[in-house]
Structure formats: structure tokens, C-alpha cells
Amino acid sequence: MSKHLLILLSLLFILINPISASQIIQKFKEAPQFYNSADCPLIDPGDDNDDDVATKPIFCSRRAVHVAMTLDAAYIRGSVAAVLSVLQHSSCPENIVFHFVASASADASSLRATVSSSFPYLDFTVHVFNVSSVSRLISSSIRSALDCPLNYARSYLADLLPPCVRRVVYLDSDLILVDDIAKLAATDLAGDSVLAAPEYCNANFTSYFTSAFWSNPTLSLTFADREACYFNTGVMVIDLARWREGAYTARIEEWMAIQKRIRIYQLGSLPPFLLVFAGLIKPVNHRWNQHGLGGDNFRGLCRDLHPGPVSLLHWSGKGKPWARLDAGRPCPLDALWSPYDLLQTPFALDS
């Protein structure tokens, strides 16, 4: 086969499969290595020659900061940027463990290789999420991207992560930190709180559920004895031990099953969390989730920061910073994300 024919076939493949092609050519630069400060707690490094990285003591250490994120080809660029931001602003970056969750249908080895190439020193593991169990419960929402089964992986972290992991910080892939994640991870989950997150009691909470929910005399009593407020599930500190004890995954699935019979909400994986946890979480300072920077779920228009200090910027909504930058139509705040972008430009790729 001639060289020209191969080029022609490659171009044809790109035109027919634009998403797959972008995933194939996406390569990332190696990030600098970050080191612990002198006062970081010591974690036994274990046997660095062990092929099974998950057997290292740090993967079960309570002194480590455990971070969970989903990982897929569509959002890998955001995930890499988020990891870099976490490490760069941490005082103890060598004490951070990443638990990535990938769909069973994804090329886990390729995703793992991508993370390793950018962060060869990183302690991480990739947990495979069999989406079949949740796919049957997913109802269509107002934006197709919200219907991806991997969006529901946060409901299954207690099952996916090892039982020895008792607390985890869950992060979405469309955010960056500009503060030490250890501060967030150390949130005091006093009493019997299962999770902590910034909550927003000025938001119109009733709008997250349909009239069918509020008009139902039984369902509408769900929040009767709670001061329920909206919270964003893209940044959460979760006590996995309490989650397991309380069987909270089953509680979320029960609401998803009701949604299949009666349409009680419109917004993907968020409302089941609100139904189970709203009014019962430990509030966290708003600085830890300056969310909504991606605009709304329809147009993704530019937005400003909320008033107050900032520790985490979150491009929740339709507009993602990498997509707007690539399109040449960035929002002003997208410039805060771009320094963490490790994507190699096509001109820098090997020929």
C-alpha cells in the first residue's frame, strides 16, 4: 500500500470518527516532580520494586490523602490538568494517592499509560467500573453528557475502592485547585455526617425537582424534617466507612428506580444525592468549589467568580475551558486553567 494511500485513509478515518481520532493523537507532556516539605507525615514507601502498585502501604494509609476521580478519553485532558493542580499546590504531594475510576468498556491500559507518562512518580490505581448495574437505572436528562454512566461512579466509590480506604476526596475532572488539598481532606466530619461539601442555601432548591415530585403527598415529605440546601457533587469529602455501614449506594439506587417510574427530576446524577443527603451534610467553605464556570447546561456562557476567596475553580456546566480555548473563544477565567494544561500541541508531536 502506497504512502499517499495510507495518508488518505488516515484523513478519511479522522473525518468519519472525529472523537476517536482526537483521542488517538492526544499526548501530554511530563509534569515536574513535586516533593514533600520537611514536616509531612512519614509513610512507609514499601517495596518500590513491587509490580502491584496497589500493595504499597500508602494505598491503605490513613495518613495519606486519598483522591478519587473518573477517567475517560473524553475528559482525560481535564483530569491531567486537575492532577497537576493538586500536586503543585500540595505541601505533601508524595502523600497523595489517586484512585481513578474507568468504565469497563474503556481502554484502561491506555488511560493508565497516559497518566503514568505525565506523572511517572504518582501513586495511583485505576478501578474498573462495570456500568451495567447502573445503566438500567439511568433516565435521560436535560443534557446528554449528564447521562454517561461514568457520571454515576461517585455513587459506587465505597464498593470500588478497597475497604481499607475510609475517607476520600472526590473531584470532578473539570476543575483545578489553587490551595492545599490536605486542608479539604481534613474536614471534620463530626457526628454521623457521611459527606461534606459546600452548600448553597440561597439556590432555588425546589427547581431541582419536577412538579410531579412536589405534588406527590408522599415524595414531597422527603425533606420535611431537613433544612435542605443545594450542593454540587463535583467536590465532596466522603466517609466511606459510614457510607458502607449505611448502605447509601442502595438508597441512591432506590431514588433512581423511582425516577424510572415517575419523572421527579431532570438533572442526571445530582438529584439522587440531594434526595439522600441534602440537609444532612457537613458544610464546607464556598472557597472549595467556585463552581458554574462552565455556564449553564444549555449555552455554556462565560461567568464570573462568586464573591470571596478561592481554593478551587470548577468549570461545571456545558462549557469546558479546553474546548473554548481550542475553539479560540475562551472566557476570561479559562486563562486560569490553561497553565495546568499539559497537552502537547500537534506541532510538538513526533512525526
C-alpha positions as a Markdown table, in Angstrom:
| # | Residue | x | y | z |
|---|---|---|---|---|
| 1 | Met | 0.0 | 0.0 | 0.0 |
| 2 | Ser | 1.5 | 3.4 | -1.0 |
| 3 | Lys | 2.3 | 6.1 | 1.5 |
| 4 | His | -0.2 | 8.5 | -0.2 |
| 5 | Leu | -3.0 | 6.0 | 0.1 |
| 6 | Leu | -2.2 | 5.5 | 3.8 |
| 7 | Ile | -2.4 | 9.2 | 4.4 |
| 8 | Leu | -5.7 | 9.4 | 2.5 |
| 9 | Leu | -7.1 | 6.6 | 4.6 |
| 10 | Ser | -6.0 | 8.3 | 7.8 |
| 11 | Leu | -7.7 | 11.5 | 6.8 |
| 12 | Leu | -10.8 | 9.7 | 5.9 |
| 13 | Phe | -10.8 | 8.0 | 9.3 |
| 14 | Ile | -10.5 | 11.3 | 11.1 |
| 15 | Leu | -13.4 | 12.7 | 9.1 |
| 16 | Ile | -15.6 | 9.8 | 9.9 |
| 17 | Asn | -14.5 | 9.3 | 13.5 |
| 18 | Pro | -13.6 | 12.8 | 14.8 |
| 19 | Ile | -13.8 | 11.9 | 18.5 |
| 20 | Ser | -11.8 | 8.7 | 18.2 |
| 21 | Ala | -9.2 | 10.4 | 16.2 |
| 22 | Ser | -8.7 | 13.2 | 18.7 |
| 23 | Gln | -8.3 | 10.6 | 21.4 |
| 24 | Ile | -5.6 | 8.8 | 19.4 |
| 25 | Ile | -3.4 | 11.9 | 18.8 |
| 26 | Gln | -3.8 | 13.3 | 22.3 |
| 27 | Lys | -0.5 | 13.3 | 24.0 |
| 28 | Phe | 0.6 | 15.0 | 27.2 |
| 29 | Lys | 3.9 | 16.4 | 28.5 |
| 30 | Glu | 5.5 | 15.1 | 31.6 |
| 31 | Ala | 4.9 | 17.1 | 34.7 |
| 32 | Pro | 7.6 | 18.1 | 37.0 |
| 33 | Gln | 8.1 | 16.0 | 40.1 |
| 34 | Phe | 6.9 | 17.5 | 43.4 |
| 35 | Tyr | 8.4 | 16.7 | 46.8 |
| 36 | Asn | 7.1 | 16.7 | 50.4 |
| 37 | Ser | 8.0 | 19.5 | 52.8 |
| 38 | Ala | 10.1 | 18.6 | 55.8 |
| 39 | Asp | 7.1 | 18.4 | 58.2 |
| 40 | Cys | 5.0 | 16.0 | 56.2 |
| 41 | Pro | 3.9 | 12.8 | 58.0 |
| 42 | Leu | 6.1 | 9.8 | 57.1 |
| 43 | Ile | 4.5 | 7.0 | 55.1 |
| 44 | Asp | 6.5 | 3.8 | 54.7 |
| 45 | Pro | 7.2 | 3.7 | 51.0 |
| 46 | Gly | 7.2 | -0.1 | 50.9 |
| 47 | Asp | 8.8 | -2.1 | 48.2 |
| 48 | Asp | 9.2 | 0.2 | 45.2 |
| 49 | Asn | 10.1 | -2.8 | 43.0 |
| 50 | Asp | 6.7 | -4.3 | 43.6 |
| 51 | Asp | 4.9 | -4.7 | 40.3 |
| 52 | Asp | 1.5 | -4.5 | 42.0 |
| 53 | Val | 1.4 | -0.8 | 43.0 |
| 54 | Ala | -1.8 | -1.3 | 44.9 |
| 55 | Thr | 0.0 | -3.3 | 47.5 |
| 56 | Lys | 2.1 | -0.4 | 48.7 |
| 57 | Pro | 1.3 | 0.8 | 52.2 |
| 58 | Ile | 0.3 | 4.2 | 51.1 |
| 59 | Phe | -2.8 | 2.8 | 49.3 |
| 60 | Cys | -4.3 | 2.0 | 52.7 |
| 61 | Ser | -2.6 | 4.6 | 54.8 |
| 62 | Arg | -4.8 | 6.9 | 56.9 |
| 63 | Arg | -2.0 | 9.5 | 56.8 |
| 64 | Ala | -2.3 | 9.7 | 53.0 |
| 65 | Val | -4.8 | 11.9 | 51.2 |
| 66 | His | -7.0 | 9.7 | 49.0 |
| 67 | Val | -8.4 | 11.4 | 45.9 |
| 68 | Ala | -11.0 | 9.7 | 43.6 |
| 69 | Met | -11.7 | 10.9 | 40.1 |
| 70 | Thr | -13.2 | 9.3 | 37.0 |
| 71 | Leu | -11.0 | 8.8 | 34.0 |
| 72 | Asp | -12.1 | 8.6 | 30.3 |
| 73 | Ala | -10.8 | 9.6 | 26.9 |
| 74 | Ala | -13.2 | 12.5 | 26.5 |
| 75 | Tyr | -12.2 | 14.2 | 29.7 |
| 76 | Ile | -8.6 | 13.0 | 30.1 |
| 77 | Arg | -7.2 | 16.5 | 29.3 |
| 78 | Gly | -9.2 | 17.9 | 32.2 |
| 79 | Ser | -8.2 | 15.1 | 34.5 |
| 80 | Val | -4.4 | 15.6 | 33.8 |
| 81 | Ala | -4.7 | 19.3 | 34.5 |
| 82 | Ala | -6.6 | 18.6 | 37.7 |
| 83 | Val | -4.0 | 16.2 | 39.0 |
| 84 | Leu | -1.2 | 18.7 | 38.2 |
| 85 | Ser | -3.0 | 21.4 | 40.1 |
| 86 | Val | -3.5 | 19.1 | 43.1 |
| 87 | Leu | 0.2 | 18.2 | 43.2 |
| 88 | Gln | 1.5 | 21.7 | 42.6 |
| 89 | His | -0.3 | 23.2 | 45.5 |
| 90 | Ser | 0.1 | 20.4 | 48.0 |
| 91 | Ser | 2.6 | 20.7 | 50.8 |
| 92 | Cys | 2.8 | 16.9 | 50.9 |
| 93 | Pro | 2.4 | 15.8 | 47.3 |
| 94 | Glu | 4.1 | 12.5 | 47.9 |
| 95 | Asn | 1.4 | 11.6 | 50.4 |
| 96 | Ile | -1.4 | 11.8 | 47.9 |
| 97 | Val | -3.0 | 8.7 | 46.3 |
| 98 | Phe | -5.2 | 8.9 | 43.3 |
| 99 | His | -8.0 | 6.3 | 42.8 |
| 100 | Phe | -9.2 | 6.7 | 39.2 |
| 101 | Val | -12.4 | 5.0 | 38.1 |
| 102 | Ala | -12.7 | 4.0 | 34.4 |
| 103 | Ser | -15.6 | 2.3 | 32.6 |
| 104 | Ala | -15.2 | -1.4 | 31.8 |
| 105 | Ser | -15.6 | -0.5 | 28.2 |
| 106 | Ala | -12.7 | 1.9 | 28.2 |
| 107 | Asp | -9.2 | 1.2 | 27.2 |
| 108 | Ala | -7.9 | 1.1 | 30.8 |
| 109 | Ser | -4.4 | 0.3 | 29.9 |
| 110 | Ser | -4.2 | 3.3 | 27.6 |
| 111 | Leu | -5.6 | 5.6 | 30.2 |
| 112 | Arg | -3.2 | 4.2 | 32.8 |
| 113 | Ala | -0.3 | 4.7 | 30.4 |
| 114 | Thr | -1.3 | 8.3 | 29.8 |
| 115 | Val | -1.4 | 9.1 | 33.5 |
| 116 | Ser | 2.0 | 7.3 | 34.0 |
| 117 | Ser | 3.7 | 9.2 | 31.2 |
| 118 | Ser | 2.7 | 12.6 | 32.6 |
| 119 | Phe | 3.2 | 11.6 | 36.3 |
| 120 | Pro | 5.7 | 8.7 | 36.4 |
| 121 | Tyr | 6.2 | 9.2 | 40.1 |
| 122 | Leu | 2.5 | 9.2 | 41.0 |
| 123 | Asp | 0.9 | 6.7 | 43.3 |
| 124 | Phe | -2.4 | 5.8 | 41.6 |
| 125 | Thr | -4.6 | 2.9 | 40.6 |
| 126 | Val | -7.3 | 2.5 | 38.1 |
| 127 | His | -10.5 | 0.8 | 39.3 |
| 128 | Val | -12.8 | -0.7 | 36.6 |
| 129 | Phe | -16.4 | 0.3 | 36.9 |
| 130 | Asn | -18.9 | -2.1 | 35.4 |
| 131 | Val | -21.6 | 0.3 | 34.3 |
| 132 | Ser | -24.2 | -2.4 | 33.5 |
| 133 | Ser | -25.6 | -2.2 | 37.1 |
| 134 | Val | -26.3 | 1.5 | 36.9 |
| 135 | Ser | -27.1 | 1.8 | 33.2 |
| 136 | Arg | -30.5 | 0.2 | 33.7 |
| 137 | Leu | -31.4 | 2.9 | 36.3 |
| 138 | Ile | -30.3 | 6.0 | 34.3 |
| 139 | Ser | -33.0 | 8.2 | 33.0 |
| 140 | Ser | -32.4 | 10.8 | 30.2 |
| 141 | Ser | -31.6 | 14.3 | 31.5 |
| 142 | Ile | -31.6 | 17.8 | 30.0 |
| 143 | Arg | -28.0 | 17.3 | 28.6 |
| 144 | Ser | -26.8 | 14.1 | 27.1 |
| 145 | Ala | -23.4 | 14.4 | 28.7 |
| 146 | Leu | -25.0 | 14.0 | 32.1 |
| 147 | Asp | -26.4 | 10.6 | 31.1 |
| 148 | Cys | -22.9 | 9.0 | 30.8 |
| 149 | Pro | -22.9 | 6.0 | 33.3 |
| 150 | Leu | -19.4 | 7.1 | 34.5 |
| 151 | Asn | -21.0 | 10.2 | 36.0 |
| 152 | Tyr | -22.7 | 7.9 | 38.5 |
| 153 | Ala | -19.4 | 6.2 | 39.6 |
| 154 | Arg | -19.3 | 8.6 | 42.6 |
| 155 | Ser | -22.2 | 6.7 | 44.0 |
| 156 | Tyr | -20.2 | 3.5 | 43.9 |
| 157 | Leu | -16.9 | 4.6 | 45.4 |
| 158 | Ala | -17.5 | 2.6 | 48.6 |
| 159 | Asp | -17.7 | -0.6 | 46.5 |
| 160 | Leu | -14.9 | 0.3 | 44.0 |
| 161 | Leu | -12.2 | 1.4 | 46.5 |
| 162 | Pro | -10.5 | -1.0 | 48.9 |
| 163 | Pro | -12.3 | -1.4 | 52.3 |
| 164 | Cys | -9.1 | -0.1 | 54.0 |
| 165 | Val | -9.8 | 3.4 | 52.4 |
| 166 | Arg | -12.1 | 5.0 | 54.9 |
| 167 | Arg | -12.1 | 8.6 | 53.6 |
| 168 | Val | -11.8 | 10.0 | 50.1 |
| 169 | Val | -11.9 | 13.4 | 48.4 |
| 170 | Tyr | -14.0 | 13.1 | 45.2 |
| 171 | Leu | -13.2 | 15.6 | 42.4 |
| 172 | Asp | -14.7 | 16.1 | 39.0 |
| 173 | Ser | -12.3 | 16.3 | 36.0 |
| 174 | Asp | -13.2 | 19.9 | 35.0 |
| 175 | Leu | -11.6 | 21.7 | 37.9 |
| 176 | Ile | -8.3 | 22.9 | 39.3 |
| 177 | Leu | -7.1 | 23.5 | 42.9 |
| 178 | Val | -5.1 | 26.6 | 43.9 |
| 179 | Asp | -4.8 | 25.5 | 47.5 |
| 180 | Asp | -3.6 | 22.5 | 49.5 |
| 181 | Ile | -6.0 | 19.6 | 49.2 |
| 182 | Ala | -4.9 | 18.4 | 52.6 |
| 183 | Lys | -7.0 | 21.2 | 54.1 |
| 184 | Leu | -10.1 | 20.0 | 52.4 |
| 185 | Ala | -9.4 | 16.3 | 53.2 |
| 186 | Ala | -9.0 | 17.2 | 56.9 |
| 187 | Thr | -12.6 | 18.5 | 57.1 |
| 188 | Asp | -14.1 | 17.5 | 60.4 |
| 189 | Leu | -17.0 | 15.0 | 59.7 |
| 190 | Ala | -18.3 | 15.4 | 63.2 |
| 191 | Gly | -21.2 | 13.3 | 64.5 |
| 192 | Asp | -22.6 | 10.9 | 61.9 |
| 193 | Ser | -22.1 | 13.0 | 58.8 |
| 194 | Val | -21.3 | 10.9 | 55.8 |
| 195 | Leu | -20.1 | 13.6 | 53.4 |
| 196 | Ala | -19.0 | 17.2 | 53.4 |
| 197 | Ala | -19.3 | 19.8 | 50.6 |
| 198 | Pro | -20.0 | 23.5 | 50.1 |
| 199 | Glu | -23.8 | 24.0 | 50.2 |
| 200 | Tyr | -25.8 | 26.9 | 48.7 |
| 201 | Cys | -28.9 | 27.6 | 50.7 |
| 202 | Asn | -29.8 | 30.7 | 48.5 |
| 203 | Ala | -30.3 | 28.5 | 45.5 |
| 204 | Asn | -33.9 | 27.7 | 44.5 |
| 205 | Phe | -33.9 | 24.1 | 45.8 |
| 206 | Thr | -37.4 | 23.3 | 44.5 |
| 207 | Ser | -36.2 | 23.8 | 40.9 |
| 208 | Tyr | -34.1 | 20.6 | 41.1 |
| 209 | Phe | -37.3 | 18.5 | 41.2 |
| 210 | Thr | -40.4 | 18.4 | 39.0 |
| 211 | Ser | -43.9 | 19.2 | 39.8 |
| 212 | Ala | -44.6 | 15.5 | 39.9 |
| 213 | Phe | -42.3 | 15.2 | 42.9 |
| 214 | Trp | -43.7 | 18.2 | 44.8 |
| 215 | Ser | -47.3 | 17.4 | 44.1 |
| 216 | Asn | -46.9 | 13.8 | 45.4 |
| 217 | Pro | -48.0 | 13.8 | 49.0 |
| 218 | Thr | -45.5 | 11.1 | 50.0 |
| 219 | Leu | -42.5 | 12.1 | 48.0 |
| 220 | Ser | -42.8 | 15.8 | 48.9 |
| 221 | Leu | -42.3 | 14.9 | 52.6 |
| 222 | Thr | -38.8 | 13.7 | 51.9 |
| 223 | Phe | -37.3 | 17.0 | 53.1 |
| 224 | Ala | -39.9 | 17.7 | 55.7 |
| 225 | Asp | -37.6 | 17.3 | 58.7 |
| 226 | Arg | -34.5 | 18.7 | 57.0 |
| 227 | Glu | -33.1 | 22.1 | 56.1 |
| 228 | Ala | -32.3 | 21.0 | 52.6 |
| 229 | Cys | -29.9 | 23.1 | 50.5 |
| 230 | Tyr | -28.3 | 22.5 | 47.1 |
| 231 | Phe | -24.7 | 21.2 | 47.0 |
| 232 | Asn | -22.6 | 20.4 | 44.0 |
| 233 | Thr | -21.4 | 16.8 | 43.9 |
| 234 | Gly | -18.2 | 17.6 | 41.9 |
| 235 | Val | -16.3 | 18.2 | 45.1 |
| 236 | Met | -17.0 | 16.1 | 48.2 |
| 237 | Val | -15.3 | 14.6 | 51.2 |
| 238 | Ile | -16.8 | 11.2 | 51.8 |
| 239 | Asp | -16.5 | 9.0 | 54.9 |
| 240 | Leu | -16.6 | 5.7 | 53.0 |
| 241 | Ala | -16.8 | 3.6 | 56.3 |
| 242 | Arg | -20.0 | 5.3 | 57.2 |
| 243 | Trp | -21.3 | 5.1 | 53.6 |
| 244 | Arg | -20.8 | 1.4 | 53.7 |
| 245 | Glu | -22.4 | 1.0 | 57.1 |
| 246 | Gly | -25.4 | 3.0 | 55.9 |
| 247 | Ala | -25.7 | 1.3 | 52.6 |
| 248 | Tyr | -26.1 | 4.7 | 50.9 |
| 249 | Thr | -25.5 | 3.3 | 47.4 |
| 250 | Ala | -28.7 | 1.3 | 47.7 |
| 251 | Arg | -30.5 | 4.4 | 48.9 |
| 252 | Ile | -29.4 | 6.3 | 45.8 |
| 253 | Glu | -30.4 | 3.5 | 43.6 |
| 254 | Glu | -33.9 | 3.4 | 45.1 |
| 255 | Trp | -34.5 | 7.0 | 44.1 |
| 256 | Met | -33.2 | 6.3 | 40.6 |
| 257 | Ala | -35.7 | 3.4 | 40.3 |
| 258 | Ile | -38.5 | 5.7 | 41.4 |
| 259 | Gln | -37.3 | 8.2 | 38.7 |
| 260 | Lys | -37.7 | 5.5 | 36.1 |
| 261 | Arg | -41.4 | 5.2 | 37.0 |
| 262 | Ile | -42.2 | 8.8 | 37.8 |
| 263 | Arg | -40.1 | 11.7 | 36.4 |
| 264 | Ile | -39.2 | 13.5 | 39.6 |
| 265 | Tyr | -36.1 | 15.3 | 38.4 |
| 266 | Gln | -34.2 | 16.4 | 35.2 |
| 267 | Leu | -30.5 | 16.6 | 36.1 |
| 268 | Gly | -28.7 | 13.3 | 35.9 |
| 269 | Ser | -26.7 | 12.1 | 38.9 |
| 270 | Leu | -27.2 | 15.2 | 41.2 |
| 271 | Pro | -30.8 | 14.9 | 42.3 |
| 272 | Pro | -30.4 | 11.4 | 43.9 |
| 273 | Phe | -27.6 | 12.8 | 46.0 |
| 274 | Leu | -29.8 | 15.7 | 47.1 |
| 275 | Leu | -32.7 | 13.3 | 47.9 |
| 276 | Val | -30.4 | 11.3 | 50.2 |
| 277 | Phe | -28.1 | 13.9 | 51.7 |
| 278 | Ala | -29.4 | 17.4 | 51.3 |
| 279 | Gly | -29.7 | 19.0 | 54.8 |
| 280 | Leu | -27.5 | 16.2 | 56.3 |
| 281 | Ile | -24.1 | 17.1 | 55.0 |
| 282 | Lys | -21.2 | 18.9 | 56.8 |
| 283 | Pro | -21.0 | 22.4 | 55.1 |
| 284 | Val | -17.6 | 23.3 | 53.7 |
| 285 | Asn | -16.4 | 26.9 | 53.0 |
| 286 | His | -17.5 | 28.0 | 49.5 |
| 287 | Arg | -13.9 | 28.7 | 48.5 |
| 288 | Trp | -13.6 | 24.9 | 47.9 |
| 289 | Asn | -16.0 | 24.9 | 45.0 |
| 290 | Gln | -16.2 | 28.0 | 42.9 |
| 291 | His | -18.5 | 26.1 | 40.5 |
| 292 | Gly | -20.6 | 27.1 | 37.5 |
| 293 | Leu | -17.6 | 28.5 | 35.5 |
| 294 | Gly | -18.8 | 26.4 | 32.5 |
| 295 | Gly | -22.0 | 28.3 | 32.3 |
| 296 | Asp | -25.4 | 26.6 | 32.3 |
| 297 | Asn | -26.3 | 23.3 | 30.8 |
| 298 | Phe | -27.6 | 24.8 | 27.6 |
| 299 | Arg | -25.4 | 27.5 | 26.3 |
| 300 | Gly | -22.2 | 27.4 | 28.5 |
| 301 | Leu | -21.8 | 31.2 | 28.6 |
| 302 | Cys | -19.0 | 32.9 | 30.5 |
| 303 | Arg | -19.4 | 33.5 | 34.2 |
| 304 | Asp | -17.6 | 35.4 | 36.9 |
| 305 | Leu | -16.3 | 34.1 | 40.2 |
| 306 | His | -18.6 | 34.2 | 43.2 |
| 307 | Pro | -17.5 | 36.8 | 45.8 |
| 308 | Gly | -14.9 | 35.6 | 48.3 |
| 309 | Pro | -11.6 | 33.7 | 48.5 |
| 310 | Val | -10.9 | 30.9 | 46.0 |
| 311 | Ser | -9.3 | 27.5 | 46.7 |
| 312 | Leu | -10.8 | 25.5 | 43.8 |
| 313 | Leu | -12.2 | 26.6 | 40.4 |
| 314 | His | -14.8 | 24.3 | 38.9 |
| 315 | Trp | -16.0 | 24.5 | 35.3 |
| 316 | Ser | -19.3 | 22.7 | 35.9 |
| 317 | Gly | -21.8 | 23.4 | 33.2 |
| 318 | Lys | -21.7 | 22.9 | 29.4 |
| 319 | Gly | -18.6 | 25.0 | 28.6 |
| 320 | Lys | -15.2 | 23.4 | 29.3 |
| 321 | Pro | -12.0 | 25.5 | 29.3 |
| 322 | Trp | -10.1 | 23.3 | 26.9 |
| 323 | Ala | -12.9 | 23.2 | 24.4 |
| 324 | Arg | -13.3 | 27.0 | 24.5 |
| 325 | Leu | -9.5 | 27.6 | 24.2 |
| 326 | Asp | -9.2 | 25.2 | 21.3 |
| 327 | Ala | -12.1 | 27.0 | 19.5 |
| 328 | Gly | -10.5 | 30.4 | 20.0 |
| 329 | Arg | -13.4 | 31.6 | 22.1 |
| 330 | Pro | -12.1 | 31.4 | 25.7 |
| 331 | Cys | -13.8 | 33.0 | 28.6 |
| 332 | Pro | -11.6 | 35.3 | 30.8 |
| 333 | Leu | -11.4 | 32.7 | 33.6 |
| 334 | Asp | -10.3 | 30.0 | 31.2 |
| 335 | Ala | -6.8 | 31.7 | 31.4 |
| 336 | Leu | -6.6 | 30.4 | 35.0 |
| 337 | Trp | -7.0 | 26.8 | 33.8 |
| 338 | Ser | -4.5 | 26.9 | 30.8 |
| 339 | Pro | -1.3 | 26.9 | 32.9 |
| 340 | Tyr | -2.2 | 23.4 | 34.1 |
| 341 | Asp | -2.8 | 22.1 | 30.6 |
| 342 | Leu | -0.2 | 19.5 | 29.7 |
| 343 | Leu | -1.5 | 18.7 | 26.2 |
| 344 | Gln | 1.2 | 18.7 | 23.6 |
| 345 | Thr | 0.2 | 20.7 | 20.6 |
| 346 | Pro | 0.1 | 18.9 | 17.2 |
| 347 | Phe | 3.3 | 20.8 | 16.2 |
| 348 | Ala | 5.1 | 19.3 | 19.2 |
| 349 | Leu | 4.1 | 15.7 | 18.4 |
| 350 | Asp | 6.6 | 13.3 | 16.9 |
| 351 | Ser | 6.1 | 12.9 | 13.2 |
